[in-house]
Amino acid sequence: MNKTILITASILGLISIILGAFGAHALKELITVEAQKTFETGVRYQMYHALLLLFIGNVSNVQVKNKKILFYFVLFGVILFSGSIYGLATNSLSSFDFKTIGFITPIGGLFLIIAWGLLFVNLLKMKPKNDIF
């Protein structure tokens, strides 16, 4: 499971860099400044959660079952949240009206919040080692 999580993290990170560059350069002349900021929000949250997956994939004190749950909440959260933001920000460039599916943005956000909450609970349950603090 760790390998899957780490590979997914690297793919999400790679895509966020590509989309960030695309938004900063190619979209600059095509969408409004407000839409550019919205697009950047999607990129930023995607990168944050790529980094979260890197952490989850490397932490040893979280059980595999819990890592799997965290992985799916983060993955689907990013797809729904950032993906819908990309669509909404570039809505004027498409014949599809992304506003009709804009309701999935908060669902994706909720999945990301749940993932962070579950990680917090899992970290609280960690057995302390003989640490200094």
Backbone bond lengths (Angstrom), bond angles and torsions (degrees), N, CA, C in turn:
res aa  C-N    CA-C-N  psi(-1)  N-CA   C-N-CA  omega(-1)  CA-C   N-CA-C  phi
1 M - - - 1.452 - - 1.530 111.04 -
2 N 1.331 116.89 -37.65 1.461 119.60 -179.41 1.524 111.94 -58.53
3 K 1.348 116.33 -40.80 1.458 119.81 -179.46 1.534 110.04 -63.13
4 T 1.314 117.65 -43.15 1.464 122.34 178.57 1.524 110.72 -60.90
5 I 1.318 115.96 -44.63 1.464 120.69 179.54 1.519 110.61 -62.98
6 L 1.320 117.61 -45.43 1.467 121.63 -178.29 1.526 111.94 -67.60
7 I 1.318 116.84 -39.46 1.473 119.95 177.46 1.530 109.99 -65.43
8 T 1.311 116.85 -43.92 1.466 120.70 178.14 1.524 110.18 -61.72
9 A 1.318 117.23 -41.75 1.467 121.24 178.16 1.520 110.54 -59.57
10 S 1.321 116.69 -43.91 1.464 119.24 -178.83 1.530 111.19 -68.03
11 I 1.308 117.88 -36.25 1.473 121.27 177.38 1.524 110.21 -66.43
12 L 1.343 117.00 -45.95 1.473 119.91 178.59 1.527 110.92 -62.22
13 G 1.325 117.03 -39.73 1.464 120.71 177.87 1.518 111.24 -64.72
14 L 1.315 116.51 -45.38 1.465 121.72 178.66 1.529 110.90 -59.61
15 I 1.324 116.28 -47.63 1.466 120.53 -179.63 1.523 110.83 -64.00
16 S 1.319 117.42 -36.91 1.466 118.98 -179.89 1.528 111.30 -66.98
17 I 1.318 117.60 -36.44 1.471 120.61 176.27 1.529 109.96 -65.45
18 I 1.322 116.37 -45.74 1.466 120.77 179.46 1.529 110.49 -61.82
19 L 1.337 116.80 -47.09 1.467 120.08 -179.72 1.525 111.60 -66.72
20 G 1.322 116.95 -34.58 1.465 120.08 176.94 1.518 111.29 -62.74
21 A 1.316 116.53 -44.58 1.465 120.70 178.11 1.528 110.72 -66.69
22 F 1.324 116.04 -41.19 1.459 120.93 177.80 1.528 110.86 -60.59
23 G 1.319 115.94 -44.62 1.461 120.23 179.51 1.517 112.95 -65.69
24 A 1.317 116.05 -38.37 1.468 120.29 -177.58 1.522 112.75 -75.02
25 H 1.322 116.81 -26.80 1.466 119.21 -174.82 1.531 112.68 -112.27
26 A 1.317 117.07 -61.19 1.470 120.36 -174.08 1.522 113.12 -71.19
27 L 1.319 116.93 -36.11 1.464 119.18 -177.18 1.522 113.56 -84.46
28 K 1.309 116.49 -12.89 1.466 121.73 -173.71 1.530 112.82 -52.31
29 E 1.307 117.34 -41.86 1.464 121.66 -177.73 1.530 112.45 -89.20
30 L 1.332 117.24 -9.71 1.461 120.09 -171.19 1.526 114.96 -101.54
31 I 1.336 116.68 -25.49 1.468 119.51 -177.93 1.525 109.94 -127.48
32 T 1.315 115.51 164.20 1.461 120.47 -177.68 1.525 110.72 -69.71
33 V 1.316 115.95 164.70 1.466 121.47 177.50 1.529 109.90 -61.32
34 E 1.320 116.75 -40.43 1.471 120.57 178.27 1.527 110.69 -62.24
35 A 1.325 117.35 -42.60 1.466 121.21 178.06 1.530 110.69 -65.47
36 Q 1.343 117.21 -35.58 1.470 120.77 176.83 1.523 110.54 -62.82
37 K 1.331 116.25 -42.05 1.470 120.19 178.72 1.518 110.47 -64.88
38 T 1.325 116.59 -39.37 1.465 120.92 177.27 1.524 109.88 -62.23
39 F 1.321 116.90 -45.88 1.463 122.38 178.54 1.525 110.19 -58.84
40 E 1.337 116.74 -44.17 1.465 121.69 178.93 1.527 111.65 -61.20
41 T 1.332 116.96 -34.41 1.467 120.44 177.09 1.525 110.10 -62.38
42 G 1.318 116.71 -43.68 1.462 120.28 177.13 1.516 112.02 -60.36
43 V 1.332 116.09 -43.73 1.470 121.45 178.99 1.527 110.44 -62.96
44 R 1.316 116.17 -45.43 1.469 121.14 -177.64 1.525 110.57 -62.38
45 Y 1.322 118.03 -46.45 1.463 120.56 -179.80 1.521 111.55 -67.09
46 Q 1.320 117.21 -34.41 1.458 119.38 176.67 1.529 109.87 -63.59
47 M 1.330 117.45 -43.54 1.465 120.18 180.00 1.531 110.94 -66.74
48 Y 1.337 117.33 -42.10 1.464 119.35 177.99 1.523 110.35 -54.62
49 H 1.316 115.55 -42.13 1.458 118.59 -175.02 1.520 112.97 -82.54
50 A 1.329 117.81 -20.44 1.467 120.18 168.72 1.526 108.62 -64.72
51 L 1.330 115.76 -43.16 1.470 120.36 177.80 1.531 111.19 -65.53
52 L 1.325 116.57 -38.13 1.470 119.65 176.30 1.527 110.05 -60.54
53 L 1.324 117.12 -43.48 1.465 119.49 179.04 1.528 111.54 -64.57
54 L 1.327 117.62 -35.70 1.468 119.69 174.88 1.525 110.39 -59.73
55 F 1.315 115.91 -42.03 1.461 120.16 178.15 1.527 110.59 -64.36
56 I 1.323 116.75 -49.47 1.464 120.90 -178.25 1.527 110.58 -59.54
57 G 1.319 116.70 -41.40 1.460 120.55 -179.67 1.513 113.61 -66.86
58 N 1.321 117.11 -21.68 1.463 120.79 -177.24 1.522 114.57 -103.60
59 V 1.321 117.64 -15.82 1.462 119.18 -179.12 1.534 108.75 -76.42
60 S 1.313 115.82 135.71 1.466 119.48 -175.05 1.525 113.18 -98.62
61 N 1.293 117.66 -12.17 1.462 119.91 -174.38 1.526 114.05 -91.19
62 V 1.308 118.65 -0.40 1.457 121.83 177.56 1.524 107.73 -100.28
63 Q 1.317 116.40 129.99 1.455 121.18 -177.79 1.523 111.11 -63.67
64 V 1.318 115.95 151.27 1.464 122.30 -177.67 1.529 110.68 -57.31
65 K 1.317 117.06 -42.04 1.470 120.78 179.80 1.527 110.56 -59.16
66 N 1.314 116.20 -42.80 1.467 120.65 179.60 1.525 111.69 -71.07
67 K 1.330 117.17 -35.26 1.464 120.20 176.16 1.526 110.26 -61.99
68 K 1.315 115.82 -40.29 1.461 120.59 -179.92 1.525 110.57 -63.00
69 I 1.315 116.77 -44.06 1.468 121.17 178.25 1.528 110.04 -62.89
70 L 1.322 116.64 -47.10 1.469 121.08 177.94 1.525 110.71 -58.64
71 F 1.316 116.18 -45.19 1.454 121.95 -179.51 1.531 111.03 -55.51
72 Y 1.331 116.66 -49.40 1.462 119.57 -176.98 1.529 112.25 -68.78
73 F 1.318 117.72 -37.74 1.471 119.27 176.33 1.525 110.85 -63.13
74 V 1.326 117.34 -43.43 1.466 120.56 179.54 1.529 110.21 -66.95
75 L 1.315 117.52 -48.34 1.462 120.74 -177.32 1.531 111.50 -59.48
76 F 1.329 116.53 -51.93 1.471 118.69 -178.76 1.520 111.41 -70.44
77 G 1.328 116.57 -30.32 1.463 119.66 175.20 1.516 111.66 -63.19
78 V 1.328 116.60 -44.83 1.468 120.62 179.18 1.526 110.49 -65.37
79 I 1.327 116.19 -44.30 1.470 119.39 -179.32 1.525 110.20 -60.76
80 L 1.319 117.24 -47.10 1.465 120.60 -177.85 1.523 111.80 -72.35
81 F 1.331 116.95 -46.31 1.457 120.58 -175.65 1.533 111.05 -72.79
82 S 1.307 117.05 -65.09 1.466 119.92 -176.91 1.524 111.11 -65.84
83 G 1.321 116.83 -41.76 1.460 119.82 -179.71 1.518 112.64 -58.82
84 S 1.322 116.72 -44.39 1.469 118.98 179.31 1.528 111.08 -69.52
85 I 1.322 117.05 -33.98 1.470 119.77 176.97 1.527 110.40 -64.42
86 Y 1.328 117.46 -40.64 1.463 120.14 177.12 1.530 110.00 -59.81
87 G 1.314 115.70 -44.20 1.456 119.89 178.83 1.515 112.82 -64.47
88 L 1.335 116.50 -44.54 1.469 120.52 -179.67 1.529 111.17 -65.26
89 A 1.320 117.28 -39.10 1.464 120.78 -178.43 1.522 112.25 -68.36
90 T 1.319 115.77 -31.28 1.466 120.04 -178.72 1.527 111.58 -105.74
91 N 1.310 116.95 19.54 1.460 122.51 -175.97 1.531 112.44 -54.46
92 S 1.312 116.85 -37.19 1.465 120.87 -177.73 1.532 112.83 -68.42
93 L 1.324 117.10 -14.39 1.463 121.06 -177.75 1.528 112.90 -94.81
94 S 1.319 116.56 -3.40 1.454 120.86 -172.53 1.520 111.16 -121.95
95 S 1.312 115.46 154.29 1.464 119.29 174.89 1.532 110.40 -81.47
96 F 1.335 117.21 -16.85 1.464 121.47 176.29 1.517 109.12 -84.19
97 D 1.321 117.15 134.92 1.460 121.41 179.05 1.526 109.31 -90.05
98 F 1.330 116.32 99.41 1.463 121.22 -178.05 1.524 112.65 -67.11
99 K 1.315 117.54 -14.78 1.467 120.25 177.78 1.524 110.87 -64.48
100 T 1.332 116.89 -24.53 1.466 119.88 179.21 1.521 112.10 -69.43
101 I 1.325 116.98 -23.35 1.474 119.65 178.14 1.523 111.35 -113.09
102 G 1.320 116.51 16.44 1.463 121.19 -179.40 1.520 113.55 -61.73
103 F 1.329 117.11 -18.75 1.469 120.67 179.67 1.523 112.39 -65.84
104 I 1.337 118.03 -16.37 1.469 118.79 -179.66 1.526 112.20 -78.78
105 T 1.331 117.02 -15.88 1.468 119.25 179.18 1.527 111.42 -59.51
106 P 1.335 119.30 -51.82 1.470 117.79 179.01 1.523 113.62 -67.42
107 I 1.318 117.67 -26.25 1.469 119.57 175.73 1.531 109.08 -65.63
108 G 1.325 116.19 -44.42 1.467 120.09 175.44 1.507 111.73 -61.02
109 G 1.332 116.43 -42.14 1.459 120.59 176.92 1.517 111.84 -60.84
110 L 1.326 116.40 -40.29 1.462 120.89 177.84 1.531 110.54 -63.10
111 F 1.332 117.23 -41.65 1.468 120.27 177.10 1.530 110.99 -59.84
112 L 1.321 116.98 -40.30 1.465 120.35 179.31 1.531 110.85 -67.40
113 I 1.313 116.74 -40.39 1.470 120.68 176.91 1.525 110.23 -62.60
114 I 1.324 116.15 -43.98 1.472 120.17 178.69 1.524 110.07 -60.71
115 A 1.323 117.39 -42.41 1.465 120.44 179.71 1.524 111.13 -59.36
116 W 1.334 116.92 -46.99 1.466 120.22 178.81 1.534 110.77 -63.05
117 G 1.315 116.87 -40.29 1.462 120.34 178.26 1.514 112.09 -63.63
118 L 1.332 116.48 -43.39 1.462 120.38 178.12 1.526 111.63 -65.08
119 L 1.311 116.60 -38.53 1.467 119.64 176.20 1.526 109.86 -61.94
120 F 1.313 116.54 -44.51 1.461 121.62 178.72 1.535 110.33 -57.32
121 V 1.326 116.97 -47.98 1.468 121.23 -179.97 1.526 110.10 -62.11
122 N 1.343 117.25 -42.99 1.465 120.58 179.30 1.517 111.63 -63.13
123 L 1.315 117.12 -39.32 1.461 120.06 179.13 1.527 111.38 -69.27
124 L 1.322 116.96 -34.57 1.465 119.82 175.90 1.527 111.69 -64.17
125 K 1.317 116.97 -32.68 1.458 122.05 -177.75 1.527 113.26 -80.10
126 M 1.326 116.95 -7.10 1.463 120.10 -178.67 1.520 110.35 -60.04
127 K 1.298 114.40 138.57 1.462 120.37 175.74 1.527 108.19 -76.65
128 P 1.323 117.32 127.70 1.465 118.64 179.82 1.527 111.14 -69.01
129 K 1.319 114.21 140.88 1.459 119.98 174.70 1.526 106.38 -93.42
130 N 1.266 117.28 -175.08 1.454 121.05 179.91 1.519 110.24 -81.06
131 D 1.328 115.34 57.55 1.451 121.21 178.80 1.519 109.33 -77.81
132 I 1.303 115.81 161.48 1.458 121.32 177.92 1.519 111.20 -68.00
133 F 1.349 115.81 -37.85 1.470 119.73 -176.32 1.492 111.27 -102.67
